[in-house]
């Protein structure tokens, strides 16, 4: 796999120096894809942080009550 990557990079360099329109097409597609990947990555980070903080807040707000309720139910089952 490392050899395929090296060959691809060398091929792109060769296309650049030859002034091939194929190089321009490949770079155009790559730039479009990178923009979408960057937008997706930024949205992923924002949503991940939002949901993590929301889960923490809800855990602090309702977590202790749920634990107490589970303990009471467990004690009632044992009786």
mmCIF file of the N, C-alpha and C atoms, coordinates in Angstrom:
data_MODEL
# 
_entry.id   MODEL 
# 
loop_
_atom_site.group_PDB 
_atom_site.id 
_atom_site.type_symbol 
_atom_site.label_atom_id 
_atom_site.label_alt_id 
_atom_site.label_comp_id 
_atom_site.label_asym_id 
_atom_site.label_entity_id 
_atom_site.label_seq_id 
_atom_site.pdbx_PDB_ins_code 
_atom_site.Cartn_x 
_atom_site.Cartn_y 
_atom_site.Cartn_z 
_atom_site.occupancy 
_atom_site.B_iso_or_equiv 
_atom_site.pdbx_formal_charge 
_atom_site.auth_seq_id 
_atom_site.auth_comp_id 
_atom_site.auth_asym_id 
_atom_site.auth_atom_id 
_atom_site.pdbx_PDB_model_num 
ATOM 1   N N  . UNK A 1 1  ? 0.824   -1.185 0.000   1.00 0.00 ? 1  UNK A N  1 
ATOM 2   C CA . UNK A 1 1  ? 0.000   0.000  0.000   1.00 0.00 ? 1  UNK A CA 1 
ATOM 3   C C  . UNK A 1 1  ? 0.872   1.254  0.000   1.00 0.00 ? 1  UNK A C  1 
ATOM 4   N N  . UNK A 1 2  ? 1.996   1.170  0.709   1.00 0.00 ? 2  UNK A N  1 
ATOM 5   C CA . UNK A 1 2  ? 2.903   2.315  0.741   1.00 0.00 ? 2  UNK A CA 1 
ATOM 6   C C  . UNK A 1 2  ? 3.473   2.573  -0.655  1.00 0.00 ? 2  UNK A C  1 
ATOM 7   N N  . UNK A 1 3  ? 3.746   1.501  -1.388  1.00 0.00 ? 3  UNK A N  1 
ATOM 8   C CA . UNK A 1 3  ? 4.275   1.658  -2.743  1.00 0.00 ? 3  UNK A CA 1 
ATOM 9   C C  . UNK A 1 3  ? 3.248   2.282  -3.680  1.00 0.00 ? 3  UNK A C  1 
ATOM 10  N N  . UNK A 1 4  ? 1.975   1.918  -3.521  1.00 0.00 ? 4  UNK A N  1 
ATOM 11  C CA . UNK A 1 4  ? 0.932   2.500  -4.367  1.00 0.00 ? 4  UNK A CA 1 
ATOM 12  C C  . UNK A 1 4  ? 0.802   3.996  -4.105  1.00 0.00 ? 4  UNK A C  1 
ATOM 13  N N  . UNK A 1 5  ? 0.890   4.386  -2.850  1.00 0.00 ? 5  UNK A N  1 
ATOM 14  C CA . UNK A 1 5  ? 0.839   5.810  -2.518  1.00 0.00 ? 5  UNK A CA 1 
ATOM 15  C C  . UNK A 1 5  ? 1.994   6.568  -3.118  1.00 0.00 ? 5  UNK A C  1 
ATOM 16  N N  . UNK A 1 6  ? 3.178   5.980  -3.047  1.00 0.00 ? 6  UNK A N  1 
ATOM 17  C CA . UNK A 1 6  ? 4.372   6.621  -3.615  1.00 0.00 ? 6  UNK A CA 1 
ATOM 18  C C  . UNK A 1 6  ? 4.241   6.764  -5.129  1.00 0.00 ? 6  UNK A C  1 
ATOM 19  N N  . UNK A 1 7  ? 3.747   5.719  -5.772  1.00 0.00 ? 7  UNK A N  1 
ATOM 20  C CA . UNK A 1 7  ? 3.576   5.764  -7.223  1.00 0.00 ? 7  UNK A CA 1 
ATOM 21  C C  . UNK A 1 7  ? 2.536   6.827  -7.598  1.00 0.00 ? 7  UNK A C  1 
ATOM 22  N N  . UNK A 1 8  ? 1.450   6.923  -6.808  1.00 0.00 ? 8  UNK A N  1 
ATOM 23  C CA . UNK A 1 8  ? 0.420   7.921  -7.093  1.00 0.00 ? 8  UNK A CA 1 
ATOM 24  C C  . UNK A 1 8  ? 0.972   9.340  -6.932  1.00 0.00 ? 8  UNK A C  1 
ATOM 25  N N  . UNK A 1 9  ? 1.752   9.567  -5.889  1.00 0.00 ? 9  UNK A N  1 
ATOM 26  C CA . UNK A 1 9  ? 2.345   10.895 -5.688  1.00 0.00 ? 9  UNK A CA 1 
ATOM 27  C C  . UNK A 1 9  ? 3.316   11.232 -6.812  1.00 0.00 ? 9  UNK A C  1 
ATOM 28  N N  . UNK A 1 10 ? 4.151   10.266 -7.202  1.00 0.00 ? 10 UNK A N  1 
ATOM 29  C CA . UNK A 1 10 ? 5.085   10.507 -8.308  1.00 0.00 ? 10 UNK A CA 1 
ATOM 30  C C  . UNK A 1 10 ? 4.337   10.758 -9.614  1.00 0.00 ? 10 UNK A C  1 
ATOM 31  N N  . UNK A 1 11 ? 3.232   10.048 -9.821  1.00 0.00 ? 11 UNK A N  1 
ATOM 32  C CA . UNK A 1 11 ? 2.427   10.262 -11.021 1.00 0.00 ? 11 UNK A CA 1 
ATOM 33  C C  . UNK A 1 11 ? 1.798   11.657 -11.031 1.00 0.00 ? 11 UNK A C  1 
ATOM 34  N N  . UNK A 1 12 ? 1.331   12.129 -9.880  1.00 0.00 ? 12 UNK A N  1 
ATOM 35  C CA . UNK A 1 12 ? 0.765   13.476 -9.807  1.00 0.00 ? 12 UNK A CA 1 
ATOM 36  C C  . UNK A 1 12 ? 1.834   14.534 -10.074 1.00 0.00 ? 12 UNK A C  1 
ATOM 37  N N  . UNK A 1 13 ? 3.020   14.321 -9.543  1.00 0.00 ? 13 UNK A N  1 
ATOM 38  C CA . UNK A 1 13 ? 4.120   15.260 -9.796  1.00 0.00 ? 13 UNK A CA 1 
ATOM 39  C C  . UNK A 1 13 ? 4.466   15.292 -11.276 1.00 0.00 ? 13 UNK A C  1 
ATOM 40  N N  . UNK A 1 14 ? 4.488   14.103 -11.895 1.00 0.00 ? 14 UNK A N  1 
ATOM 41  C CA . UNK A 1 14 ? 4.795   14.032 -13.328 1.00 0.00 ? 14 UNK A CA 1 
ATOM 42  C C  . UNK A 1 14 ? 3.705   14.739 -14.145 1.00 0.00 ? 14 UNK A C  1 
ATOM 43  N N  . UNK A 1 15 ? 2.431   14.531 -13.772 1.00 0.00 ? 15 UNK A N  1 
ATOM 44  C CA . UNK A 1 15 ? 1.345   15.204 -14.481 1.00 0.00 ? 15 UNK A CA 1 
ATOM 45  C C  . UNK A 1 15 ? 1.441   16.720 -14.317 1.00 0.00 ? 15 UNK A C  1 
ATOM 46  N N  . UNK A 1 16 ? 1.862   17.169 -13.143 1.00 0.00 ? 16 UNK A N  1 
ATOM 47  C CA . UNK A 1 16 ? 2.009   18.609 -12.912 1.00 0.00 ? 16 UNK A CA 1 
ATOM 48  C C  . UNK A 1 16 ? 3.076   19.208 -13.827 1.00 0.00 ? 16 UNK A C  1 
ATOM 49  N N  . UNK A 1 17 ? 4.223   18.537 -13.901 1.00 0.00 ? 17 UNK A N  1 
ATOM 50  C CA . UNK A 1 17 ? 5.309   19.077 -14.716 1.00 0.00 ? 17 UNK A CA 1 
ATOM 51  C C  . UNK A 1 17 ? 5.035   18.944 -16.214 1.00 0.00 ? 17 UNK A C  1 
ATOM 52  N N  . UNK A 1 18 ? 4.232   17.958 -16.608 1.00 0.00 ? 18 UNK A N  1 
ATOM 53  C CA . UNK A 1 18 ? 3.875   17.814 -18.015 1.00 0.00 ? 18 UNK A CA 1 
ATOM 54  C C  . UNK A 1 18 ? 2.766   18.776 -18.426 1.00 0.00 ? 18 UNK A C  1 
ATOM 55  N N  . UNK A 1 19 ? 2.113   19.401 -17.456 1.00 0.00 ? 19 UNK A N  1 
ATOM 56  C CA . UNK A 1 19 ? 1.034   20.345 -17.766 1.00 0.00 ? 19 UNK A CA 1 
ATOM 57  C C  . UNK A 1 19 ? -0.204  19.666 -18.303 1.00 0.00 ? 19 UNK A C  1 
ATOM 58  N N  . UNK A 1 20 ? -0.485  18.495 -17.804 1.00 0.00 ? 20 UNK A N  1 
ATOM 59  C CA . UNK A 1 20 ? -1.604  17.710 -18.299 1.00 0.00 ? 20 UNK A CA 1 
ATOM 60  C C  . UNK A 1 20 ? -2.930  18.239 -17.746 1.00 0.00 ? 20 UNK A C  1 
ATOM 61  N N  . UNK A 1 21 ? -3.993  18.253 -18.590 1.00 0.00 ? 21 UNK A N  1 
ATOM 62  C CA . UNK A 1 21 ? -5.315  18.655 -18.085 1.00 0.00 ? 21 UNK A CA 1 
ATOM 63  C C  . UNK A 1 21 ? -5.890  17.638 -17.097 1.00 0.00 ? 21 UNK A C  1 
ATOM 64  N N  . UNK A 1 22 ? -5.376  16.420 -17.136 1.00 0.00 ? 22 UNK A N  1 
ATOM 65  C CA . UNK A 1 22 ? -5.821  15.402 -16.181 1.00 0.00 ? 22 UNK A CA 1 
ATOM 66  C C  . UNK A 1 22 ? -5.473  15.838 -14.759 1.00 0.00 ? 22 UNK A C  1 
ATOM 67  N N  . UNK A 1 23 ? -4.309  16.448 -14.594 1.00 0.00 ? 23 UNK A N  1 
ATOM 68  C CA . UNK A 1 23 ? -3.891  16.952 -13.286 1.00 0.00 ? 23 UNK A CA 1 
ATOM 69  C C  . UNK A 1 23 ? -4.869  17.996 -12.780 1.00 0.00 ? 23 UNK A C  1 
ATOM 70  N N  . UNK A 1 24 ? -5.279  18.910 -13.674 1.00 0.00 ? 24 UNK A N  1 
ATOM 71  C CA . UNK A 1 24 ? -6.230  19.949 -13.269 1.00 0.00 ? 24 UNK A CA 1 
ATOM 72  C C  . UNK A 1 24 ? -7.576  19.345 -12.860 1.00 0.00 ? 24 UNK A C  1 
ATOM 73  N N  . UNK A 1 25 ? -8.026  18.335 -13.601 1.00 0.00 ? 25 UNK A N  1 
ATOM 74  C CA . UNK A 1 25 ? -9.291  17.678 -13.257 1.00 0.00 ? 25 UNK A CA 1 
ATOM 75  C C  . UNK A 1 25 ? -9.208  16.980 -11.897 1.00 0.00 ? 25 UNK A C  1 
ATOM 76  N N  . UNK A 1 26 ? -8.113  16.272 -11.668 1.00 0.00 ? 26 UNK A N  1 
ATOM 77  C CA . UNK A 1 26 ? -7.949  15.559 -10.397 1.00 0.00 ? 26 UNK A CA 1 
ATOM 78  C C  . UNK A 1 26 ? -7.867  16.547 -9.234  1.00 0.00 ? 26 UNK A C  1 
ATOM 79  N N  . UNK A 1 27 ? -7.122  17.629 -9.411  1.00 0.00 ? 27 UNK A N  1 
ATOM 80  C CA . UNK A 1 27 ? -6.998  18.613 -8.336  1.00 0.00 ? 27 UNK A CA 1 
ATOM 81  C C  . UNK A 1 27 ? -8.326  19.320 -8.087  1.00 0.00 ? 27 UNK A C  1 
ATOM 82  N N  . UNK A 1 28 ? -9.098  19.567 -9.134  1.00 0.00 ? 28 UNK A N  1 
ATOM 83  C CA . UNK A 1 28 ? -10.413 20.193 -8.963  1.00 0.00 ? 28 UNK A CA 1 
ATOM 84  C C  . UNK A 1 28 ? -11.354 19.319 -8.152  1.00 0.00 ? 28 UNK A C  1 
ATOM 85  N N  . UNK A 1 29 ? -11.379 18.017 -8.469  1.00 0.00 ? 29 UNK A N  1 
ATOM 86  C CA . UNK A 1 29 ? -12.220 17.100 -7.700  1.00 0.00 ? 29 UNK A CA 1 
ATOM 87  C C  . UNK A 1 29 ? -11.739 16.994 -6.256  1.00 0.00 ? 29 UNK A C  1 
ATOM 88  N N  . UNK A 1 30 ? -10.440 16.955 -6.073  1.00 0.00 ? 30 UNK A N  1 
ATOM 89  C CA . UNK A 1 30 ? -9.872  16.837 -4.728  1.00 0.00 ? 30 UNK A CA 1 
ATOM 90  C C  . UNK A 1 30 ? -10.228 18.055 -3.883  1.00 0.00 ? 30 UNK A C  1 
ATOM 91  N N  . UNK A 1 31 ? -10.140 19.240 -4.467  1.00 0.00 ? 31 UNK A N  1 
ATOM 92  C CA . UNK A 1 31 ? -10.454 20.453 -3.719  1.00 0.00 ? 31 UNK A CA 1 
ATOM 93  C C  . UNK A 1 31 ? -11.926 20.467 -3.318  1.00 0.00 ? 31 UNK A C  1 
ATOM 94  N N  . UNK A 1 32 ? -12.821 20.049 -4.211  1.00 0.00 ? 32 UNK A N  1 
ATOM 95  C CA . UNK A 1 32 ? -14.245 20.001 -3.867  1.00 0.00 ? 32 UNK A CA 1 
ATOM 96  C C  . UNK A 1 32 ? -14.515 19.010 -2.742  1.00 0.00 ? 32 UNK A C  1 
ATOM 97  N N  . UNK A 1 33 ? -13.888 17.863 -2.823  1.00 0.00 ? 33 UNK A N  1 
ATOM 98  C CA . UNK A 1 33 ? -14.086 16.840 -1.792  1.00 0.00 ? 33 UNK A CA 1 
ATOM 99  C C  . UNK A 1 33 ? -13.531 17.315 -0.456  1.00 0.00 ? 33 UNK A C  1 
ATOM 100 N N  . UNK A 1 34 ? -12.364 17.958 -0.470  1.00 0.00 ? 34 UNK A N  1 
ATOM 101 C CA . UNK A 1 34 ? -11.757 18.431 0.775   1.00 0.00 ? 34 UNK A CA 1 
ATOM 102 C C  . UNK A 1 34 ? -12.643 19.477 1.440   1.00 0.00 ? 34 UNK A C  1 
ATOM 103 N N  . UNK A 1 35 ? -13.282 20.344 0.668   1.00 0.00 ? 35 UNK A N  1 
ATOM 104 C CA . UNK A 1 35 ? -14.186 21.332 1.269   1.00 0.00 ? 35 UNK A CA 1 
ATOM 105 C C  . UNK A 1 35 ? -15.334 20.648 2.006   1.00 0.00 ? 35 UNK A C  1 
ATOM 106 N N  . UNK A 1 36 ? -15.948 19.646 1.368   1.00 0.00 ? 36 UNK A N  1 
ATOM 107 C CA . UNK A 1 36 ? -17.051 18.954 2.017   1.00 0.00 ? 36 UNK A CA 1 
ATOM 108 C C  . UNK A 1 36 ? -16.583 18.188 3.240   1.00 0.00 ? 36 UNK A C  1 
ATOM 109 N N  . UNK A 1 37 ? -15.411 17.573 3.158   1.00 0.00 ? 37 UNK A N  1 
ATOM 110 C CA . UNK A 1 37 ? -14.887 16.849 4.319   1.00 0.00 ? 37 UNK A CA 1 
ATOM 111 C C  . UNK A 1 37 ? -14.580 17.792 5.472   1.00 0.00 ? 37 UNK A C  1 
ATOM 112 N N  . UNK A 1 38 ? -14.054 18.963 5.177   1.00 0.00 ? 38 UNK A N  1 
ATOM 113 C CA . UNK A 1 38 ? -13.760 19.947 6.219   1.00 0.00 ? 38 UNK A CA 1 
ATOM 114 C C  . UNK A 1 38 ? -15.049 20.429 6.883   1.00 0.00 ? 38 UNK A C  1 
ATOM 115 N N  . UNK A 1 39 ? -16.081 20.711 6.087   1.00 0.00 ? 39 UNK A N  1 
ATOM 116 C CA . UNK A 1 39 ? -17.367 21.135 6.652   1.00 0.00 ? 39 UNK A CA 1 
ATOM 117 C C  . UNK A 1 39 ? -17.950 20.023 7.524   1.00 0.00 ? 39 UNK A C  1 
ATOM 118 N N  . UNK A 1 40 ? -17.908 18.784 7.042   1.00 0.00 ? 40 UNK A N  1 
ATOM 119 C CA . UNK A 1 40 ? -18.411 17.653 7.818   1.00 0.00 ? 40 UNK A CA 1 
ATOM 120 C C  . UNK A 1 40 ? -17.648 17.502 9.127   1.00 0.00 ? 40 UNK A C  1 
ATOM 121 N N  . UNK A 1 41 ? -16.331 17.683 9.088   1.00 0.00 ? 41 UNK A N  1 
ATOM 122 C CA . UNK A 1 41 ? -15.498 17.536 10.274  1.00 0.00 ? 41 UNK A CA 1 
ATOM 123 C C  . UNK A 1 41 ? -15.827 18.609 11.306  1.00 0.00 ? 41 UNK A C  1 
ATOM 124 N N  . UNK A 1 42 ? -16.012 19.838 10.874  1.00 0.00 ? 42 UNK A N  1 
ATOM 125 C CA . UNK A 1 42 ? -16.345 20.932 11.803  1.00 0.00 ? 42 UNK A CA 1 
ATOM 126 C C  . UNK A 1 42 ? -17.712 20.692 12.431  1.00 0.00 ? 42 UNK A C  1 
ATOM 127 N N  . UNK A 1 43 ? -18.697 20.261 11.635  1.00 0.00 ? 43 UNK A N  1 
ATOM 128 C CA . UNK A 1 43 ? -20.026 19.968 12.175  1.00 0.00 ? 43 UNK A CA 1 
ATOM 129 C C  . UNK A 1 43 ? -19.950 18.806 13.162  1.00 0.00 ? 43 UNK A C  1 
ATOM 130 N N  . UNK A 1 44 ? -19.159 17.793 12.833  1.00 0.00 ? 44 UNK A N  1 
ATOM 131 C CA . UNK A 1 44 ? -18.992 16.636 13.720  1.00 0.00 ? 44 UNK A CA 1 
ATOM 132 C C  . UNK A 1 44 ? -18.431 17.077 15.071  1.00 0.00 ? 44 UNK A C  1 
ATOM 133 N N  . UNK A 1 45 ? -17.407 17.923 15.086  1.00 0.00 ? 45 UNK A N  1 
ATOM 134 C CA . UNK A 1 45 ? -16.809 18.390 16.337  1.00 0.00 ? 45 UNK A CA 1 
ATOM 135 C C  . UNK A 1 45 ? -17.818 19.183 17.149  1.00 0.00 ? 45 UNK A C  1 
ATOM 136 N N  . UNK A 1 46 ? -18.548 20.087 16.490  1.00 0.00 ? 46 UNK A N  1 
ATOM 137 C CA . UNK A 1 46 ? -19.523 20.903 17.215  1.00 0.00 ? 46 UNK A CA 1 
ATOM 138 C C  . UNK A 1 46 ? -20.632 20.041 17.817  1.00 0.00 ? 46 UNK A C  1 
ATOM 139 N N  . UNK A 1 47 ? -21.173 19.108 17.056  1.00 0.00 ? 47 UNK A N  1 
ATOM 140 C CA . UNK A 1 47 ? -22.239 18.260 17.577  1.00 0.00 ? 47 UNK A CA 1 
ATOM 141 C C  . UNK A 1 47 ? -21.737 17.330 18.671  1.00 0.00 ? 47 UNK A C  1 
ATOM 142 N N  . UNK A 1 48 ? -20.521 16.806 18.517  1.00 0.00 ? 48 UNK A N  1 
ATOM 143 C CA . UNK A 1 48 ? -19.952 15.922 19.528  1.00 0.00 ? 48 UNK A CA 1 
ATOM 144 C C  . UNK A 1 48 ? -19.807 16.651 20.853  1.00 0.00 ? 48 UNK A C  1 
ATOM 145 N N  . UNK A 1 49 ? -19.268 17.877 20.822  1.00 0.00 ? 49 UNK A N  1 
ATOM 146 C CA . UNK A 1 49 ? -19.126 18.663 22.045  1.00 0.00 ? 49 UNK A CA 1 
ATOM 147 C C  . UNK A 1 49 ? -20.480 19.019 22.636  1.00 0.00 ? 49 UNK A C  1 
ATOM 148 N N  . UNK A 1 50 ? -21.440 19.375 21.790  1.00 0.00 ? 50 UNK A N  1 
ATOM 149 C CA . UNK A 1 50 ? -22.778 19.724 22.268  1.00 0.00 ? 50 UNK A CA 1 
ATOM 150 C C  . UNK A 1 50 ? -23.436 18.543 22.970  1.00 0.00 ? 50 UNK A C  1 
ATOM 151 N N  . UNK A 1 51 ? -23.421 17.361 22.325  1.00 0.00 ? 51 UNK A N  1 
ATOM 152 C CA . UNK A 1 51 ? -24.072 16.206 22.924  1.00 0.00 ? 51 UNK A CA 1 
ATOM 153 C C  . UNK A 1 51 ? -23.345 15.723 24.169  1.00 0.00 ? 51 UNK A C  1 
ATOM 154 N N  . UNK A 1 52 ? -22.022 15.853 24.199  1.00 0.00 ? 52 UNK A N  1 
ATOM 155 C CA . UNK A 1 52 ? -21.281 15.448 25.387  1.00 0.00 ? 52 UNK A CA 1 
ATOM 156 C C  . UNK A 1 52 ? -21.625 16.361 26.561  1.00 0.00 ? 52 UNK A C  1 
ATOM 157 N N  . UNK A 1 53 ? -21.674 17.665 26.320  1.00 0.00 ? 53 UNK A N  1 
ATOM 158 C CA . UNK A 1 53 ? -22.018 18.593 27.403  1.00 0.00 ? 53 UNK A CA 1 
ATOM 159 C C  . UNK A 1 53 ? -23.473 18.405 27.833  1.00 0.00 ? 53 UNK A C  1 
ATOM 160 N N  . UNK A 1 54 ? -24.372 18.141 26.884  1.00 0.00 ? 54 UNK A N  1 
ATOM 161 C CA . UNK A 1 54 ? -25.770 17.925 27.230  1.00 0.00 ? 54 UNK A CA 1 
ATOM 162 C C  . UNK A 1 54 ? -25.922 16.657 28.066  1.00 0.00 ? 54 UNK A C  1 
ATOM 163 N N  . UNK A 1 55 ? -25.208 15.601 27.706  1.00 0.00 ? 55 UNK A N  1 
ATOM 164 C CA . UNK A 1 55 ? -25.276 14.362 28.460  1.00 0.00 ? 55 UNK A CA 1 
ATOM 165 C C  . UNK A 1 55 ? -24.755 14.570 29.883  1.00 0.00 ? 55 UNK A C  1 
ATOM 166 N N  . UNK A 1 56 ? -23.691 15.363 30.008  1.00 0.00 ? 56 UNK A N  1 
ATOM 167 C CA . UNK A 1 56 ? -23.131 15.632 31.328  1.00 0.00 ? 56 UNK A CA 1 
ATOM 168 C C  . UNK A 1 56 ? -24.116 16.435 32.174  1.00 0.00 ? 56 UNK A C  1 
ATOM 169 N N  . UNK A 1 57 ? -24.734 17.461 31.586  1.00 0.00 ? 57 UNK A N  1 
ATOM 170 C CA . UNK A 1 57 ? -25.715 18.269 32.324  1.00 0.00 ? 57 UNK A CA 1 
ATOM 171 C C  . UNK A 1 57 ? -26.915 17.426 32.753  1.00 0.00 ? 57 UNK A C  1 
ATOM 172 N N  . UNK A 1 58 ? -27.410 16.596 31.843  1.00 0.00 ? 58 UNK A N  1 
ATOM 173 C CA . UNK A 1 58 ? -28.559 15.758 32.195  1.00 0.00 ? 58 UNK A CA 1 
ATOM 174 C C  . UNK A 1 58 ? -28.183 14.727 33.247  1.00 0.00 ? 58 UNK A C  1 
ATOM 175 N N  . UNK A 1 59 ? -26.963 14.230 33.177  1.00 0.00 ? 59 UNK A N  1 
ATOM 176 C CA . UNK A 1 59 ? -26.498 13.283 34.192  1.00 0.00 ? 59 UNK A CA 1 
ATOM 177 C C  . UNK A 1 59 ? -26.409 13.934 35.552  1.00 0.00 ? 59 UNK A C  1 
ATOM 178 N N  . UNK A 1 60 ? -25.932 15.174 35.589  1.00 0.00 ? 60 UNK A N  1 
ATOM 179 C CA . UNK A 1 60 ? -25.865 15.874 36.862  1.00 0.00 ? 60 UNK A CA 1 
ATOM 180 C C  . UNK A 1 60 ? -27.263 16.191 37.383  1.00 0.00 ? 60 UNK A C  1 
ATOM 181 N N  . UNK A 1 61 ? -28.172 16.497 36.483  1.00 0.00 ? 61 UNK A N  1 
ATOM 182 C CA . UNK A 1 61 ? -29.512 16.907 36.892  1.00 0.00 ? 61 UNK A CA 1 
ATOM 183 C C  . UNK A 1 61 ? -30.372 15.714 37.320  1.00 0.00 ? 61 UNK A C  1 
ATOM 184 N N  . UNK A 1 62 ? -30.344 14.644 36.535  1.00 0.00 ? 62 UNK A N  1 
ATOM 185 C CA . UNK A 1 62 ? -31.231 13.508 36.792  1.00 0.00 ? 62 UNK A CA 1 
ATOM 186 C C  . UNK A 1 62 ? -30.510 12.250 37.256  1.00 0.00 ? 62 UNK A C  1 
ATOM 187 N N  . UNK A 1 63 ? -29.195 12.232 37.181  1.00 0.00 ? 63 UNK A N  1 
ATOM 188 C CA . UNK A 1 63 ? -28.452 11.004 37.483  1.00 0.00 ? 63 UNK A CA 1 
ATOM 189 C C  . UNK A 1 63 ? -28.620 10.522 38.903  1.00 0.00 ? 63 UNK A C  1 
ATOM 190 N N  . UNK A 1 64 ? -28.503 11.416 39.873  1.00 0.00 ? 64 UNK A N  1 
ATOM 191 C CA . UNK A 1 64 ? -28.613 11.010 41.267  1.00 0.00 ? 64 UNK A CA 1 
ATOM 192 C C  . UNK A 1 64 ? -30.013 10.511 41.583  1.00 0.00 ? 64 UNK A C  1 
ATOM 193 N N  . UNK A 1 65 ? -31.014 11.143 41.019  1.00 0.00 ? 65 UNK A N  1 
ATOM 194 C CA . UNK A 1 65 ? -32.388 10.715 41.269  1.00 0.00 ? 65 UNK A CA 1 
ATOM 195 C C  . UNK A 1 65 ? -32.638 9.323  40.711  1.00 0.00 ? 65 UNK A C  1 
ATOM 196 N N  . UNK A 1 66 ? -32.089 9.038  39.533  1.00 0.00 ? 66 UNK A N  1 
ATOM 197 C CA . UNK A 1 66 ? -32.280 7.712  38.933  1.00 0.00 ? 66 UNK A CA 1 
ATOM 198 C C  . UNK A 1 66 ? -31.575 6.656  39.776  1.00 0.00 ? 66 UNK A C  1 
ATOM 199 N N  . UNK A 1 67 ? -30.377 6.970  40.283  1.00 0.00 ? 67 UNK A N  1 
ATOM 200 C CA . UNK A 1 67 ? -29.674 6.000  41.127  1.00 0.00 ? 67 UNK A CA 1 
ATOM 201 C C  . UNK A 1 67 ? -30.465 5.708  42.395  1.00 0.00 ? 67 UNK A C  1 
ATOM 202 N N  . UNK A 1 68 ? -31.007 6.753  43.011  1.00 0.00 ? 68 UNK A N  1 
ATOM 203 C CA . UNK A 1 68 ? -31.814 6.550  44.224  1.00 0.00 ? 68 UNK A CA 1 
ATOM 204 C C  . UNK A 1 68 ? -33.039 5.702  43.924  1.00 0.00 ? 68 UNK A C  1 
ATOM 205 N N  . UNK A 1 69 ? -33.670 5.969  42.790  1.00 0.00 ? 69 UNK A N  1 
ATOM 206 C CA . UNK A 1 69 ? -34.857 5.201  42.406  1.00 0.00 ? 69 UNK A CA 1 
ATOM 207 C C  . UNK A 1 69 ? -34.505 3.736  42.175  1.00 0.00 ? 69 UNK A C  1 
ATOM 208 N N  . UNK A 1 70 ? -33.383 3.480  41.524  1.00 0.00 ? 70 UNK A N  1 
ATOM 209 C CA . UNK A 1 70 ? -32.958 2.099  41.285  1.00 0.00 ? 70 UNK A CA 1 
ATOM 210 C C  . UNK A 1 70 ? -32.678 1.379  42.595  1.00 0.00 ? 70 UNK A C  1 
ATOM 211 N N  . UNK A 1 71 ? -32.055 2.078  43.559  1.00 0.00 ? 71 UNK A N  1 
ATOM 212 C CA . UNK A 1 71 ? -31.785 1.469  44.866  1.00 0.00 ? 71 UNK A CA 1 
ATOM 213 C C  . UNK A 1 71 ? -33.080 1.125  45.586  1.00 0.00 ? 71 UNK A C  1 
ATOM 214 N N  . UNK A 1 72 ? -34.066 2.028  45.534  1.00 0.00 ? 72 UNK A N  1 
ATOM 215 C CA . UNK A 1 72 ? -35.338 1.763  46.190  1.00 0.00 ? 72 UNK A CA 1 
ATOM 216 C C  . UNK A 1 72 ? -36.038 0.565  45.559  1.00 0.00 ? 72 UNK A C  1 
ATOM 217 N N  . UNK A 1 73 ? -36.009 0.488  44.226  1.00 0.00 ? 73 UNK A N  1 
ATOM 218 C CA . UNK A 1 73 ? -36.641 -0.646 43.535  1.00 0.00 ? 73 UNK A CA 1 
ATOM 219 C C  . UNK A 1 73 ? -35.929 -1.944 43.888  1.00 0.00 ? 73 UNK A C  1 
ATOM 220 N N  . UNK A 1 74 ? -34.589 -1.910 43.957  1.00 0.00 ? 74 UNK A N  1 
ATOM 221 C CA . UNK A 1 74 ? -33.826 -3.096 44.304  1.00 0.00 ? 74 UNK A CA 1 
ATOM 222 C C  . UNK A 1 74 ? -34.162 -3.555 45.732  1.00 0.00 ? 74 UNK A C  1 
ATOM 223 N N  . UNK A 1 75 ? -34.284 -2.602 46.663  1.00 0.00 ? 75 UNK A N  1 
ATOM 224 C CA . UNK A 1 75 ? -34.637 -2.956 48.047  1.00 0.00 ? 75 UNK A CA 1 
ATOM 225 C C  . UNK A 1 75 ? -36.039 -3.536 48.125  1.00 0.00 ? 75 UNK A C  1 
ATOM 226 N N  . UNK A 1 76 ? -36.972 -2.974 47.332  1.00 0.00 ? 76 UNK A N  1 
ATOM 227 C CA . UNK A 1 76 ? -38.333 -3.506 47.340  1.00 0.00 ? 76 UNK A CA 1 
ATOM 228 C C  . UNK A 1 76 ? -38.392 -4.910 46.762  1.00 0.00 ? 76 UNK A C  1 
ATOM 229 N N  . UNK A 1 77 ? -37.571 -5.195 45.757  1.00 0.00 ? 77 UNK A N  1 
ATOM 230 C CA . UNK A 1 77 ? -37.552 -6.537 45.171  1.00 0.00 ? 77 UNK A CA 1 
ATOM 231 C C  . UNK A 1 77 ? -37.000 -7.565 46.145  1.00 0.00 ? 77 UNK A C  1 
ATOM 232 N N  . UNK A 1 78 ? -36.044 -7.151 46.961  1.00 0.00 ? 78 UNK A N  1 
ATOM 233 C CA . UNK A 1 78 ? -35.431 -8.086 47.919  1.00 0.00 ? 78 UNK A CA 1 
ATOM 234 C C  . UNK A 1 78 ? -36.387 -8.442 49.040  1.00 0.00 ? 78 UNK A C  1 
ATOM 235 N N  . UNK A 1 79 ? -37.365 -7.573 49.331  1.00 0.00 ? 79 UNK A N  1 
ATOM 236 C CA . UNK A 1 79 ? -38.305 -7.849 50.424  1.00 0.00 ? 79 UNK A CA 1 
ATOM 237 C C  . UNK A 1 79 ? -39.287 -8.878 50.052  1.00 0.00 ? 79 UNK A C  1 
# 
